[in-house]
């Protein structure tokens, strides 16, 4: 095999391994460790009552909210479940995409590219703002359902 082909294969495998590692780490942080900055997590759910944990900006538990609903408002429980699930998926995507973009940014800077050119090539702005918009939208929806 040609030396350049081996080099390309190594780079692709290294990037793939890094993406898998960052994705797994982000999954563990969001779903298992409940690192949810300004987020919410459903602790328990009964027929007409839901207990929700809210977190502060650093991801530490801030409050526990007990929401009792009437029979006419039971649809809010399903909407709340969906919104919390969407929030977690969005945070996972945000952590994964921004971590990978930071990695690419560091590689571009080490190659000697100028800072703004490296930022543009790493796509860090898009990798952060797009998932962040979805996270903010989900948090707004959850807040509206709780209020």
GUKE-305445 format. One record per residue: residue number from 1; x, y, z of N, C-alpha, C in turn; residue in one letter. Coordinates in steps of 0.2 Angstrom, whole numbers, plus 5000, padded with zeros to 4 digits. Example, Ala and Ser with C-alpha at 12.3 -4.5 7.8 and 13.67 -1.06 7.14 Angstrom:
BEGIN
+-----+------+------+------+------+------+------+------+------+------+---+
:   k :  n.X :  n.Y :  n.Z : ca.X : ca.Y : ca.Z :  c.X :  c.Y :  c.Z : r :
+-----+------+------+------+------+------+------+------+------+------+---+
:   1 : 5066 : 4972 : 5039 : 5062 : 4978 : 5039 : 5066 : 4984 : 5039 : A :
:   2 : 5064 : 4989 : 5035 : 5068 : 4995 : 5036 : 5064 : 5000 : 5039 : S :
+-----+------+------+------+------+------+------+------+------+------+---+
end
This chain:
BEGIN
+-----+------+------+------+------+------+------+------+------+------+---+
:   k :  n.X :  n.Y :  n.Z : ca.X : ca.Y : ca.Z :  c.X :  c.Y :  c.Z : r :
+-----+------+------+------+------+------+------+------+------+------+---+
:   1 : 5004 : 4994 : 5000 : 5000 : 5000 : 5000 : 5004 : 5006 : 5000 : X :
:   2 : 5002 : 5011 : 4997 : 5006 : 5018 : 4996 : 5006 : 5021 : 5003 : X :
:   3 : 5011 : 5024 : 5005 : 5012 : 5028 : 5011 : 5006 : 5033 : 5012 : X :
:   4 : 5005 : 5037 : 5007 : 5000 : 5042 : 5008 : 4993 : 5039 : 5009 : X :
:   5 : 4991 : 5033 : 5006 : 4985 : 5030 : 5007 : 4984 : 5028 : 5014 : X :
:   6 : 4990 : 5025 : 5017 : 4990 : 5023 : 5024 : 4989 : 5029 : 5029 : X :
:   7 : 4992 : 5034 : 5027 : 4991 : 5040 : 5031 : 4984 : 5043 : 5031 : X :
:   8 : 4981 : 5043 : 5025 : 4974 : 5045 : 5025 : 4969 : 5040 : 5029 : X :
:   9 : 4971 : 5034 : 5028 : 4967 : 5029 : 5032 : 4967 : 5030 : 5039 : X :
:  10 : 4974 : 5031 : 5041 : 4975 : 5032 : 5049 : 4971 : 5039 : 5051 : X :
:  11 : 4971 : 5044 : 5047 : 4968 : 5050 : 5049 : 4960 : 5049 : 5049 : X :
:  12 : 4957 : 5045 : 5044 : 4950 : 5044 : 5045 : 4948 : 5040 : 5051 : X :
:  13 : 4952 : 5035 : 5052 : 4951 : 5031 : 5058 : 4952 : 5035 : 5064 : X :
:  14 : 4957 : 5039 : 5065 : 4958 : 5043 : 5071 : 4952 : 5048 : 5072 : X :
:  15 : 4949 : 5051 : 5066 : 4943 : 5055 : 5067 : 4937 : 5051 : 5069 : X :
:  16 : 4936 : 5046 : 5066 : 4931 : 5041 : 5068 : 4931 : 5039 : 5075 : X :
:  17 : 4937 : 5037 : 5077 : 4937 : 5035 : 5084 : 4936 : 5041 : 5089 : X :
:  18 : 4938 : 5047 : 5087 : 4937 : 5053 : 5091 : 4930 : 5055 : 5091 : X :
:  19 : 4926 : 5054 : 5086 : 4919 : 5056 : 5086 : 4915 : 5051 : 5090 : X :
:  20 : 4917 : 5044 : 5089 : 4914 : 5039 : 5094 : 4915 : 5041 : 5101 : X :
:  21 : 4921 : 5042 : 5103 : 4923 : 5044 : 5110 : 4919 : 5050 : 5112 : X :
:  22 : 4919 : 5055 : 5109 : 4916 : 5061 : 5111 : 4908 : 5060 : 5111 : X :
:  23 : 4906 : 5056 : 5106 : 4898 : 5055 : 5106 : 4897 : 5051 : 5113 : X :
:  24 : 4901 : 5046 : 5114 : 4899 : 5042 : 5120 : 4900 : 5046 : 5127 : X :
:  25 : 4905 : 5050 : 5127 : 4906 : 5054 : 5133 : 4900 : 5059 : 5134 : X :
:  26 : 4898 : 5062 : 5128 : 4893 : 5067 : 5128 : 4886 : 5063 : 5131 : X :
:  27 : 4885 : 5057 : 5128 : 4879 : 5053 : 5130 : 4880 : 5052 : 5138 : X :
:  28 : 4885 : 5050 : 5140 : 4886 : 5048 : 5147 : 4885 : 5055 : 5151 : X :
:  29 : 4887 : 5060 : 5149 : 4886 : 5066 : 5153 : 4879 : 5069 : 5153 : X :
:  30 : 4875 : 5068 : 5147 : 4869 : 5070 : 5147 : 4864 : 5065 : 5150 : X :
:  31 : 4864 : 5059 : 5148 : 4859 : 5054 : 5150 : 4861 : 5051 : 5157 : X :
:  32 : 4867 : 5049 : 5158 : 4868 : 5046 : 5164 : 4870 : 5050 : 5170 : X :
:  33 : 4874 : 5055 : 5169 : 4876 : 5060 : 5174 : 4871 : 5066 : 5175 : X :
:  34 : 4867 : 5067 : 5170 : 4862 : 5072 : 5170 : 4865 : 5079 : 5171 : X :
:  35 : 4870 : 5080 : 5166 : 4873 : 5087 : 5165 : 4868 : 5090 : 5160 : X :
:  36 : 4864 : 5094 : 5163 : 4859 : 5098 : 5159 : 4859 : 5105 : 5161 : X :
:  37 : 4863 : 5109 : 5158 : 4863 : 5116 : 5160 : 4857 : 5120 : 5159 : X :
:  38 : 4854 : 5123 : 5164 : 4847 : 5126 : 5163 : 4842 : 5121 : 5161 : X :
:  39 : 4843 : 5115 : 5162 : 4838 : 5110 : 5159 : 4833 : 5107 : 5164 : X :
:  40 : 4830 : 5102 : 5162 : 4825 : 5099 : 5166 : 4825 : 5091 : 5165 : X :
:  41 : 4823 : 5088 : 5171 : 4823 : 5080 : 5170 : 4817 : 5078 : 5174 : X :
:  42 : 4814 : 5073 : 5171 : 4808 : 5070 : 5175 : 4810 : 5065 : 5179 : X :
:  43 : 4809 : 5066 : 5186 : 4811 : 5061 : 5191 : 4806 : 5056 : 5192 : X :
:  44 : 4799 : 5057 : 5192 : 4794 : 5052 : 5193 : 4788 : 5055 : 5190 : X :
:  45 : 4784 : 5050 : 5188 : 4778 : 5052 : 5184 : 4772 : 5047 : 5186 : X :
:  46 : 4767 : 5050 : 5189 : 4761 : 5046 : 5190 : 4755 : 5048 : 5186 : X :
:  47 : 4749 : 5046 : 5187 : 4744 : 5047 : 5183 : 4742 : 5054 : 5182 : X :
:  48 : 4742 : 5058 : 5187 : 4740 : 5065 : 5187 : 4746 : 5070 : 5190 : X :
:  49 : 4751 : 5067 : 5191 : 4757 : 5071 : 5195 : 4764 : 5069 : 5192 : X :
:  50 : 4768 : 5074 : 5191 : 4774 : 5074 : 5188 : 4779 : 5077 : 5193 : X :
:  51 : 4785 : 5074 : 5194 : 4790 : 5077 : 5198 : 4796 : 5079 : 5193 : X :
:  52 : 4798 : 5085 : 5193 : 4803 : 5087 : 5188 : 4809 : 5091 : 5192 : X :
:  53 : 4815 : 5089 : 5190 : 4821 : 5092 : 5193 : 4823 : 5098 : 5188 : X :
:  54 : 4824 : 5103 : 5191 : 4827 : 5109 : 5186 : 4835 : 5110 : 5188 : X :
:  55 : 4839 : 5112 : 5184 : 4846 : 5113 : 5185 : 4848 : 5120 : 5183 : X :
:  56 : 4853 : 5122 : 5186 : 4855 : 5129 : 5185 : 4860 : 5129 : 5179 : X :
:  57 : 4863 : 5134 : 5178 : 4868 : 5135 : 5172 : 4874 : 5131 : 5172 : X :
:  58 : 4876 : 5129 : 5178 : 4882 : 5124 : 5178 : 4880 : 5117 : 5178 : X :
:  59 : 4873 : 5115 : 5178 : 4871 : 5109 : 5178 : 4870 : 5105 : 5184 : X :
:  60 : 4870 : 5109 : 5190 : 4869 : 5107 : 5196 : 4861 : 5107 : 5198 : X :
:  61 : 4859 : 5103 : 5202 : 4851 : 5103 : 5203 : 4850 : 5110 : 5207 : X :
:  62 : 4844 : 5113 : 5204 : 4842 : 5119 : 5207 : 4836 : 5118 : 5211 : X :
:  63 : 4831 : 5115 : 5208 : 4824 : 5115 : 5211 : 4821 : 5108 : 5210 : X :
:  64 : 4816 : 5106 : 5214 : 4812 : 5100 : 5212 : 4805 : 5103 : 5211 : X :
:  65 : 4802 : 5102 : 5206 : 4795 : 5105 : 5205 : 4790 : 5099 : 5204 : X :
:  66 : 4785 : 5099 : 5208 : 4779 : 5094 : 5208 : 4773 : 5097 : 5205 : X :
:  67 : 4772 : 5095 : 5199 : 4766 : 5097 : 5195 : 4760 : 5093 : 5195 : X :
:  68 : 4755 : 5095 : 5198 : 4749 : 5091 : 5198 : 4744 : 5094 : 5193 : X :
:  69 : 4741 : 5090 : 5189 : 4737 : 5092 : 5183 : 4730 : 5089 : 5184 : X :
:  70 : 4725 : 5093 : 5181 : 4718 : 5090 : 5181 : 4718 : 5085 : 5175 : X :
:  71 : 4712 : 5082 : 5175 : 4711 : 5077 : 5170 : 4711 : 5080 : 5163 : X :
:  72 : 4709 : 5087 : 5163 : 4709 : 5090 : 5156 : 4716 : 5092 : 5154 : X :
:  73 : 4721 : 5092 : 5158 : 4727 : 5094 : 5157 : 4732 : 5088 : 5156 : X :
:  74 : 4730 : 5082 : 5156 : 4734 : 5076 : 5156 : 4739 : 5076 : 5149 : X :
:  75 : 4737 : 5080 : 5144 : 4740 : 5080 : 5138 : 4747 : 5083 : 5139 : X :
:  76 : 4747 : 5087 : 5144 : 4754 : 5091 : 5146 : 4759 : 5086 : 5148 : X :
:  77 : 4757 : 5081 : 5151 : 4762 : 5076 : 5153 : 4766 : 5073 : 5147 : X :
:  78 : 4762 : 5071 : 5142 : 4765 : 5068 : 5136 : 4770 : 5073 : 5133 : X :
:  79 : 4767 : 5080 : 5132 : 4771 : 5085 : 5129 : 4777 : 5086 : 5133 : X :
:  80 : 4777 : 5086 : 5140 : 4783 : 5087 : 5144 : 4788 : 5082 : 5143 : X :
:  81 : 4786 : 5075 : 5143 : 4790 : 5070 : 5141 : 4794 : 5071 : 5135 : X :
:  82 : 4790 : 5073 : 5130 : 4793 : 5074 : 5123 : 4798 : 5080 : 5123 : X :
:  83 : 4796 : 5085 : 5127 : 4801 : 5091 : 5127 : 4807 : 5090 : 5131 : X :
:  84 : 4807 : 5086 : 5136 : 4813 : 5084 : 5140 : 4817 : 5079 : 5136 : X :
:  85 : 4814 : 5075 : 5132 : 4818 : 5070 : 5128 : 4821 : 5074 : 5122 : X :
:  86 : 4818 : 5079 : 5119 : 4821 : 5083 : 5114 : 4826 : 5087 : 5117 : X :
:  87 : 4825 : 5090 : 5123 : 4831 : 5094 : 5126 : 4837 : 5090 : 5127 : X :
:  88 : 4836 : 5084 : 5129 : 4842 : 5079 : 5131 : 4846 : 5078 : 5124 : X :
:  89 : 4842 : 5076 : 5119 : 4845 : 5075 : 5112 : 4848 : 5081 : 5110 : X :
:  90 : 4846 : 5086 : 5111 : 4849 : 5093 : 5108 : 4855 : 5094 : 5112 : X :
:  91 : 4855 : 5093 : 5118 : 4861 : 5094 : 5122 : 4867 : 5089 : 5120 : X :
:  92 : 4865 : 5083 : 5119 : 4870 : 5078 : 5117 : 4873 : 5080 : 5110 : X :
:  93 : 4869 : 5082 : 5106 : 4871 : 5085 : 5099 : 4875 : 5091 : 5100 : X :
:  94 : 4873 : 5095 : 5104 : 4877 : 5102 : 5106 : 4884 : 5100 : 5108 : X :
:  95 : 4885 : 5096 : 5113 : 4891 : 5094 : 5116 : 4895 : 5090 : 5111 : X :
:  96 : 4892 : 5085 : 5107 : 4896 : 5082 : 5103 : 4899 : 5086 : 5097 : X :
:  97 : 4894 : 5090 : 5094 : 4896 : 5094 : 5088 : 4901 : 5099 : 5090 : X :
:  98 : 4900 : 5103 : 5096 : 4905 : 5108 : 5098 : 4912 : 5105 : 5100 : X :
:  99 : 4912 : 5099 : 5103 : 4918 : 5096 : 5105 : 4922 : 5094 : 5099 : X :
: 100 : 4919 : 5091 : 5094 : 4922 : 5090 : 5088 : 4925 : 5096 : 5084 : X :
: 101 : 4921 : 5101 : 5084 : 4923 : 5107 : 5081 : 4929 : 5110 : 5084 : X :
: 102 : 4929 : 5110 : 5091 : 4935 : 5113 : 5094 : 4941 : 5109 : 5093 : X :
: 103 : 4940 : 5102 : 5092 : 4946 : 5098 : 5090 : 4948 : 5100 : 5083 : X :
: 104 : 4944 : 5101 : 5078 : 4946 : 5103 : 5072 : 4949 : 5110 : 5072 : X :
: 105 : 4946 : 5114 : 5076 : 4949 : 5121 : 5077 : 4957 : 5120 : 5079 : X :
: 106 : 4958 : 5116 : 5084 : 4965 : 5115 : 5087 : 4969 : 5113 : 5081 : X :
: 107 : 4967 : 5108 : 5077 : 4971 : 5105 : 5072 : 4972 : 5110 : 5067 : X :
: 108 : 4968 : 5114 : 5065 : 4969 : 5120 : 5060 : 4974 : 5125 : 5063 : X :
: 109 : 4973 : 5127 : 5069 : 4978 : 5131 : 5072 : 4985 : 5128 : 5072 : X :
: 110 : 4986 : 5122 : 5073 : 4992 : 5119 : 5074 : 4995 : 5118 : 5067 : X :
: 111 : 4991 : 5118 : 5062 : 4993 : 5118 : 5055 : 4996 : 5125 : 5053 : X :
: 112 : 4995 : 5130 : 5057 : 4998 : 5137 : 5055 : 4993 : 5141 : 5052 : X :
: 113 : 4986 : 5139 : 5052 : 4981 : 5144 : 5049 : 4980 : 5150 : 5053 : X :
: 114 : 4978 : 5155 : 5050 : 4976 : 5161 : 5054 : 4969 : 5159 : 5058 : X :
: 115 : 4969 : 5163 : 5064 : 4963 : 5161 : 5069 : 4956 : 5161 : 5066 : X :
: 116 : 4955 : 5167 : 5062 : 4948 : 5167 : 5059 : 4947 : 5162 : 5054 : X :
: 117 : 4952 : 5161 : 5050 : 4952 : 5156 : 5045 : 4951 : 5149 : 5048 : X :
: 118 : 4954 : 5147 : 5053 : 4953 : 5141 : 5057 : 4946 : 5140 : 5060 : X :
: 119 : 4943 : 5146 : 5062 : 4937 : 5146 : 5065 : 4932 : 5144 : 5059 : X :
: 120 : 4933 : 5147 : 5054 : 4928 : 5146 : 5048 : 4929 : 5139 : 5046 : X :
: 121 : 4935 : 5136 : 5045 : 4935 : 5129 : 5043 : 4933 : 5124 : 5048 : X :
: 122 : 4933 : 5126 : 5054 : 4931 : 5121 : 5059 : 4923 : 5121 : 5060 : X :
: 123 : 4920 : 5126 : 5057 : 4913 : 5126 : 5057 : 4910 : 5127 : 5064 : X :
: 124 : 4914 : 5129 : 5069 : 4912 : 5129 : 5076 : 4906 : 5134 : 5077 : X :
: 125 : 4905 : 5139 : 5073 : 4899 : 5143 : 5074 : 4893 : 5140 : 5073 : X :
: 126 : 4893 : 5136 : 5067 : 4887 : 5132 : 5065 : 4886 : 5126 : 5070 : X :
: 127 : 4891 : 5123 : 5072 : 4891 : 5117 : 5076 : 4888 : 5119 : 5083 : X :
: 128 : 4889 : 5125 : 5085 : 4887 : 5128 : 5092 : 4880 : 5131 : 5091 : X :
: 129 : 4879 : 5136 : 5087 : 4873 : 5139 : 5086 : 4867 : 5135 : 5084 : X :
: 130 : 4867 : 5131 : 5079 : 4861 : 5127 : 5077 : 4859 : 5123 : 5083 : X :
: 131 : 4863 : 5118 : 5086 : 4860 : 5115 : 5092 : 4858 : 5119 : 5098 : X :
: 132 : 4861 : 5125 : 5099 : 4860 : 5129 : 5104 : 4853 : 5132 : 5103 : X :
: 133 : 4851 : 5134 : 5097 : 4844 : 5136 : 5095 : 4839 : 5131 : 5097 : X :
: 134 : 4840 : 5125 : 5096 : 4836 : 5119 : 5097 : 4835 : 5118 : 5105 : X :
: 135 : 4841 : 5119 : 5108 : 4840 : 5118 : 5116 : 4836 : 5124 : 5119 : X :
: 136 : 4837 : 5130 : 5117 : 4834 : 5135 : 5119 : 4826 : 5135 : 5118 : X :
: 137 : 4825 : 5132 : 5112 : 4818 : 5131 : 5110 : 4814 : 5126 : 5114 : X :
: 138 : 4818 : 5121 : 5116 : 4815 : 5115 : 5120 : 4815 : 5118 : 5127 : X :
: 139 : 4819 : 5121 : 5130 : 4819 : 5124 : 5136 : 4813 : 5129 : 5137 : X :
: 140 : 4812 : 5133 : 5132 : 4806 : 5137 : 5132 : 4800 : 5134 : 5132 : X :
: 141 : 4799 : 5128 : 5128 : 4793 : 5124 : 5128 : 4792 : 5121 : 5135 : X :
: 142 : 4797 : 5118 : 5138 : 4796 : 5115 : 5145 : 4794 : 5120 : 5150 : X :
: 143 : 4797 : 5126 : 5149 : 4795 : 5131 : 5154 : 4788 : 5133 : 5153 : X :
: 144 : 4786 : 5134 : 5147 : 4779 : 5135 : 5145 : 4774 : 5130 : 5148 : X :
: 145 : 4776 : 5124 : 5148 : 4772 : 5118 : 5150 : 4771 : 5118 : 5158 : X :
: 146 : 4777 : 5120 : 5161 : 4777 : 5120 : 5168 : 4773 : 5126 : 5171 : X :
: 147 : 4773 : 5131 : 5168 : 4770 : 5137 : 5170 : 4762 : 5137 : 5170 : X :
+-----+------+------+------+------+------+------+------+------+------+---+
end
